[in-house]
Amino acid sequence: MMFQTLPALNYALAMSGVRFRTYLLGTLLGLQLPIVLYYLFFDTLAQPLHLD
């Protein structure tokens, strides 16, 4: 989660020899966990505040 929004890492991977298909596949697989964790965090936060 710490490196999810690290632009320097994204630029370094774009300039490296990683193929686009591999980069795209890693990005799609790597984003699922943070999205689920963000959902669970904000859902848990919204319940006591009756924002659901």
C-alpha positions in Angstrom: 0.0 0.0 0.0 2.9 2.3 0.7 4.1 2.3 -2.9 0.7 2.4 -4.6 0.9 6.1 -5.5 4.6 6.5 -5.7 5.1 8.4 -9.0 8.9 8.0 -9.0 8.4 4.2 -9.1 6.0 4.4 -11.9 8.4 6.5 -14.0 11.3 4.2 -13.2 9.3 1.2 -14.4 8.2 3.0 -17.5 11.8 3.8 -18.4 13.1 0.4 -17.5 13.1 -2.7 -19.7 9.8 -4.0 -18.4 7.5 -4.8 -21.3 4.2 -2.9 -21.4 2.1 -6.1 -21.2 4.0 -7.2 -18.1 3.7 -3.7 -16.5 -0.1 -3.6 -17.3 -0.7 -7.0 -15.9 1.2 -6.2 -12.7 -0.7 -3.0 -12.3 -4.1 -4.6 -12.8 -3.2 -7.4 -10.3 -1.6 -5.0 -7.8 -4.4 -2.5 -7.6 -7.1 -5.0 -6.5 -5.8 -5.3 -2.9 -5.5 -1.6 -2.2 -9.0 -1.0 -3.7 -10.5 -3.6 -1.5 -8.6 -2.3 1.6 -9.8 1.3 0.9 -13.4 0.1 0.5 -13.3 -1.9 3.8 -11.7 1.1 5.6 -14.1 3.7 4.4 -17.1 1.3 4.9 -16.0 0.7 8.5 -15.6 4.4 9.0 -19.0 5.3 7.5 -21.1 2.8 9.6 -20.7 4.5 13.0 -21.3 7.9 11.3 -24.5 6.5 9.6 -23.3 7.6 6.2 -24.2 4.3 4.4 
